[in-house]
Amino acid sequence: MSSSSADHSWDAYVREIGVNLQRARHDSGLSQERVAQRAGIAANTYRQYEKGESKPGSPANMSLRNTMALSQALGISLSSLLPSWAPDLTQGA
């Protein structure tokens, strides 16, 4: 998804993080379970992150600690996990 995309919602943002996680995991040749183990999180939690969900139908809200741990477990920079655009979280605040 690019910054020109019309959908700049939180849902779209975390889905793109999930795609980035999956791509990095595939590039590293690691299983979901191994990435989760390295990051110190449950394998089910990691699988949900790859889907961009915290539970079915609900967008993920990864902690900064988990996001950093996953980037380290995958051997990539934190910025490479995050989309190049940011949703406006002040809407409706």
MDTraj code that builds the backbone (N, CA, C; nanometers):
import mdtraj as md
import numpy as np

residues = "MET SER SER SER SER ALA ASP HIS SER TRP ASP ALA TYR VAL ARG GLU ILE GLY VAL ASN LEU GLN ARG ALA ARG HIS ASP SER GLY LEU SER GLN GLU ARG VAL ALA GLN ARG ALA GLY ILE ALA ALA ASN THR TYR ARG GLN TYR GLU LYS GLY GLU SER LYS PRO GLY SER PRO ALA ASN MET SER LEU ARG ASN THR MET ALA LEU SER GLN ALA LEU GLY ILE SER LEU SER SER LEU LEU PRO SER TRP ALA PRO ASP LEU THR GLN GLY ALA".split()
xyz = np.array([
    [0.0852, -0.1176, 0.0000],
    [0.0000, 0.0000, 0.0000],
    [0.0887, 0.1225, 0.0000],
    [0.0551, 0.2191, -0.0758],
    [0.1370, 0.3397, -0.0848],
    [0.0677, 0.4554, -0.0169],
    [0.1438, 0.5638, 0.0007],
    [0.0873, 0.6804, 0.0676],
    [-0.0200, 0.7465, -0.0180],
    [-0.0305, 0.7109, -0.1455],
    [-0.1338, 0.7681, -0.2300],
    [-0.2662, 0.6930, -0.2166],
    [-0.2657, 0.5838, -0.1425],
    [-0.3869, 0.5054, -0.1239],
    [-0.4908, 0.5863, -0.0476],
    [-0.6182, 0.5644, -0.0824],
    [-0.7253, 0.6388, -0.0176],
    [-0.7491, 0.5925, 0.1253],
    [-0.7140, 0.4690, 0.1586],
    [-0.7404, 0.4154, 0.2915],
    [-0.6201, 0.4360, 0.3819],
    [-0.6268, 0.5404, 0.4633],
    [-0.5197, 0.5683, 0.5584],
    [-0.5691, 0.5470, 0.7013],
    [-0.6485, 0.4444, 0.7190],
    [-0.7045, 0.4137, 0.8500],
    [-0.6039, 0.3338, 0.9335],
    [-0.6336, 0.3228, 1.0624],
    [-0.5521, 0.2394, 1.1504],
    [-0.5554, 0.0944, 1.1024],
    [-0.6725, 0.0477, 1.0608],
    [-0.6857, -0.0893, 1.0102],
    [-0.5887, -0.1138, 0.8950],
    [-0.5848, -0.0231, 0.8000],
    [-0.4962, -0.0371, 0.6840],
    [-0.3498, -0.0318, 0.7273],
    [-0.3204, 0.0527, 0.8235],
    [-0.1831, 0.0670, 0.8722],
    [-0.1325, -0.0629, 0.9342],
    [-0.2124, -0.1229, 1.0222],
    [-0.1674, -0.2460, 1.0871],
    [-0.1694, -0.3649, 0.9919],
    [-0.2577, -0.3623, 0.8927],
    [-0.2528, -0.4678, 0.7904],
    [-0.1213, -0.4600, 0.7131],
    [-0.0767, -0.3379, 0.6833],
    [0.0502, -0.3218, 0.6119],
    [0.1681, -0.3655, 0.6996],
    [0.1621, -0.3384, 0.8291],
    [0.2661, -0.3903, 0.9194],
    [0.2677, -0.5426, 0.9122],
    [0.1496, -0.6037, 0.9108],
    [0.1413, -0.7488, 0.9001],
    [0.2063, -0.8014, 0.7731],
    [0.1825, -0.7339, 0.6624],
    [0.2449, -0.7727, 0.5352],
    [0.3970, -0.7588, 0.5465],
    [0.4424, -0.6514, 0.6092],
    [0.5869, -0.6297, 0.6259],
    [0.6486, -0.7366, 0.7155],
    [0.5772, -0.7756, 0.8204],
    [0.6254, -0.8827, 0.9076],
    [0.6377, -1.0133, 0.8299],
    [0.5335, -1.0455, 0.7550],
    [0.5337, -1.1704, 0.6799],
    [0.6460, -1.1718, 0.5761],
    [0.6644, -1.0602, 0.5062],
    [0.7701, -1.0512, 0.4052],
    [0.9076, -1.0699, 0.4700],
    [0.9307, -1.0022, 0.5813],
    [1.0601, -1.0129, 0.6499],
    [1.0831, -1.1544, 0.7015],
    [0.9768, -1.2167, 0.7509],
    [0.9890, -1.3537, 0.8008],
    [1.0223, -1.4499, 0.6872],
    [0.9554, -1.4343, 0.5759],
    [0.9844, -1.5201, 0.4608],
    [1.1278, -1.4978, 0.4129],
    [1.1698, -1.3720, 0.4068],
    [1.3066, -1.3398, 0.3634],
    [1.4105, -1.4012, 0.4559],
    [1.3767, -1.4111, 0.5845],
    [1.4718, -1.4657, 0.6816],
    [1.4674, -1.6182, 0.6885],
    [1.3637, -1.6779, 0.6281],
    [1.3504, -1.8231, 0.6297],
    [1.3049, -1.8791, 0.7631],
    [1.2437, -1.7952, 0.8465],
    [1.1996, -1.8375, 0.9788],
    [1.0512, -1.8734, 0.9794],
    [1.0141, -1.9630, 1.0682],
    [0.8731, -1.9952, 1.0886],
    [0.8107, -1.8887, 1.1797],
    [0.6788, -1.8834, 1.1796],
    [0.6095, -1.7923, 1.2704],
    [0.6455, -1.8237, 1.4149],
    [0.6527, -1.9511, 1.4470],
    [0.6835, -1.9925, 1.5840],
    [0.8235, -1.9465, 1.6250],
    [0.9197, -1.9576, 1.5346],
    [1.0576, -1.9178, 1.5658],
    [1.0684, -1.7670, 1.5855],
    [1.0012, -1.6900, 1.5022],
    [1.0030, -1.5440, 1.5184],
    [0.9414, -1.5074, 1.6533],
    [0.8276, -1.5689, 1.6841],
    [0.7616, -1.5400, 1.8115],
    [0.8519, -1.5755, 1.9285],
    [0.9151, -1.6904, 1.9209],
    [1.0055, -1.7332, 2.0279],
    [1.1193, -1.6335, 2.0454],
    [1.1808, -1.5939, 1.9361],
    [1.2912, -1.4968, 1.9430],
    [1.2472, -1.3635, 2.0022],
    [1.1229, -1.3243, 1.9723],
    [1.0708, -1.1959, 2.0197],
    [1.0123, -1.2040, 2.1602],
    [0.9956, -1.3262, 2.2114],
    [0.9409, -1.3423, 2.3452],
    [0.7909, -1.3208, 2.3529],
    [0.7213, -1.3547, 2.2433],
    [0.5754, -1.3435, 2.2429],
    [0.5156, -1.4786, 2.2044],
    [0.3888, -1.4944, 2.2298],
    [0.3202, -1.6196, 2.1955],
    [0.3074, -1.6317, 2.0435],
    [0.3183, -1.7537, 1.9938],
    [0.3076, -1.7776, 1.8500],
    [0.1719, -1.7323, 1.7969],
    [0.0650, -1.7536, 1.8726],
    [-0.0672, -1.7103, 1.8293],
    [-0.0739, -1.5581, 1.8173],
    [-0.0113, -1.4893, 1.9100],
    [-0.0068, -1.3430, 1.9031],
    [0.0648, -1.2989, 1.7769],
    [0.1770, -1.3640, 1.7466],
    [0.2510, -1.3288, 1.6257],
    [0.1658, -1.3535, 1.5010],
    [0.0968, -1.4660, 1.4952],
    [0.0114, -1.4952, 1.3792],
    [-0.0945, -1.3865, 1.3617],
    [-0.1497, -1.3401, 1.4718],
    [-0.2484, -1.2326, 1.4649],
    [-0.1845, -1.1038, 1.4129],
    [-0.0628, -1.0735, 1.4547],
    [0.0059, -0.9539, 1.4056],
    [0.0246, -0.9602, 1.2544],
    [0.0595, -1.0775, 1.2017],
    [0.0756, -1.0904, 1.0566],
    [-0.0563, -1.0644, 0.9849],
    [-0.1675, -1.0915, 1.0507],
    [-0.2994, -1.0653, 0.9929],
    [-0.3437, -0.9213, 1.0173],
    [-0.2705, -0.8495, 1.1026],
    [-0.3095, -0.7134, 1.1372],
    [-0.4244, -0.7090, 1.2359],
    [-0.4412, -0.8176, 1.3122],
    [-0.5534, -0.8278, 1.4062],
    [-0.5047, -0.8544, 1.5477],
    [-0.5847, -0.8105, 1.6451],
    [-0.5587, -0.8506, 1.7832],
    [-0.6520, -0.9657, 1.8188],
    [-0.7698, -0.9659, 1.7586],
    [-0.8641, -1.0775, 1.7622],
    [-0.9434, -1.0650, 1.6331],
    [-1.0089, -1.1699, 1.5881],
    [-1.0788, -1.1628, 1.4595],
    [-1.1695, -1.0402, 1.4472],
    [-1.1453, -0.9635, 1.3420],
    [-1.2265, -0.8448, 1.3156],
    [-1.1854, -0.7200, 1.3903],
    [-1.0828, -0.7290, 1.4733],
    [-1.0378, -0.6138, 1.5520],
    [-0.8921, -0.5833, 1.5166],
    [-0.8610, -0.4583, 1.4777],
    [-0.7249, -0.4276, 1.4358],
    [-0.6234, -0.4428, 1.5486],
    [-0.5033, -0.4833, 1.5102],
    [-0.3952, -0.5000, 1.6072],
    [-0.3569, -0.3657, 1.6680],
    [-0.3024, -0.3720, 1.7868],
    [-0.2491, -0.2540, 1.8537],
    [-0.1240, -0.3007, 1.9276],
    [-0.0203, -0.3296, 1.8492],
    [0.1039, -0.3840, 1.9035],
    [0.1701, -0.2841, 1.9975],
    [0.2257, -0.3375, 2.1047],
    [0.3013, -0.2497, 2.1947],
    [0.4340, -0.2131, 2.1283],
    [0.4908, -0.1043, 2.1707],
    [0.6211, -0.0635, 2.1185],
    [0.7249, -0.1705, 2.1498],
    [0.7162, -0.2313, 2.2668],
    [0.8096, -0.3366, 2.3058],
    [0.8022, -0.4539, 2.2083],
    [0.6805, -0.4991, 2.1762],
    [0.6661, -0.6111, 2.0844],
    [0.7125, -0.5749, 1.9436],
    [0.6828, -0.4540, 1.8999],
    [0.7250, -0.4099, 1.7673],
    [0.8774, -0.4094, 1.7581],
    [0.9426, -0.3561, 1.8587],
    [1.0897, -0.3532, 1.8594],
    [1.1467, -0.4943, 1.8687],
    [1.0875, -0.5781, 1.9520],
    [1.1360, -0.7156, 1.9669],
    [1.1232, -0.7916, 1.8348],
    [1.0148, -0.7689, 1.7626],
    [0.9973, -0.8366, 1.6344],
    [1.0981, -0.7881, 1.5312],
    [1.1243, -0.6590, 1.5278],
    [1.2243, -0.6099, 1.4320],
    [1.3607, -0.6697, 1.4643],
    [1.3933, -0.6816, 1.5917],
    [1.5210, -0.7412, 1.6315],
    [1.5235, -0.8909, 1.6009],
    [1.4138, -0.9602, 1.6271],
    [1.4064, -1.1044, 1.5998],
    [1.4223, -1.1332, 1.4510],
    [1.3750, -1.0414, 1.3681],
    [1.3833, -1.0580, 1.2231],
    [1.5110, -0.9982, 1.1644],
    [1.5869, -0.9273, 1.2474],
    [1.7118, -0.8674, 1.2013],
    [1.6923, -0.7524, 1.1038],
    [1.5849, -0.6770, 1.1247],
    [1.5559, -0.5635, 1.0377],
    [1.5334, -0.4387, 1.1221],
    [1.5388, -0.3234, 1.0592],
    [1.5170, -0.1994, 1.1326],
    [1.3686, -0.1830, 1.1660],
    [1.3439, -0.1126, 1.2732],
    [1.2064, -0.0835, 1.3119],
    [1.1359, -0.0069, 1.2001],
    [1.2056, 0.0853, 1.1383],
    [1.1435, 0.1656, 1.0324],
    [1.1036, 0.0811, 0.9115],
    [1.1709, -0.0306, 0.8884],
    [1.1328, -0.1139, 0.7742],
    [1.0050, -0.1933, 0.8018],
    [0.9674, -0.2056, 0.9276],
    [0.8402, -0.2707, 0.9612],
    [0.7221, -0.1761, 0.9445],
    [0.7470, -0.0482, 0.9673],
    [0.6385, 0.0486, 0.9677],
    [0.6120, 0.1021, 0.8274],
    [0.4854, 0.1202, 0.7922],
    [0.4531, 0.1800, 0.6626],
    [0.5131, 0.3200, 0.6507],
    [0.5288, 0.3659, 0.5277],
    [0.5891, 0.4970, 0.5038],
    [0.4918, 0.6115, 0.5302],
    [0.3688, 0.5796, 0.5583],
    [0.2658, 0.6792, 0.5871],
    [0.2102, 0.6515, 0.7262],
    [0.1393, 0.7459, 0.7812],
    [0.0808, 0.7284, 0.9145],
    [-0.0668, 0.7691, 0.9111],
    [-0.1512, 0.6924, 0.9781],
    [-0.2919, 0.7312, 0.9848],
    [-0.3072, 0.8514, 1.0777],
    [-0.4093, 0.9292, 1.0534],
    [-0.4399, 1.0431, 1.1395],
    [-0.5228, 0.9914, 1.2569],
    [-0.4579, 0.9746, 1.3704],
    [-0.5254, 0.9190, 1.4885],
    [-0.6001, 1.0253, 1.5686],
    [-0.5925, 1.1496, 1.5249],
    [-0.6640, 1.2554, 1.5960],
    [-0.8066, 1.2713, 1.5462],
    [-0.8414, 1.2068, 1.4341],
    [-0.9775, 1.2146, 1.3817],
    [-1.0743, 1.1533, 1.4824],
    [-1.1738, 1.2266, 1.5142],
    [-1.2758, 1.1782, 1.6068],
    [-1.2358, 1.1909, 1.7520],
    [-1.1195, 1.2504, 1.7783],
    [-1.0738, 1.2661, 1.9169],
    [-1.1386, 1.3854, 1.9821],
])
top = md.Topology()
chain = top.add_chain()
for i, resn in enumerate(residues, 1):
    res = top.add_residue(resn, chain, resSeq=i)
    for name in ("N", "CA", "C"):
        top.add_atom(name, md.element.get_by_symbol(name[0]), res)
traj = md.Trajectory(xyz[None], top)
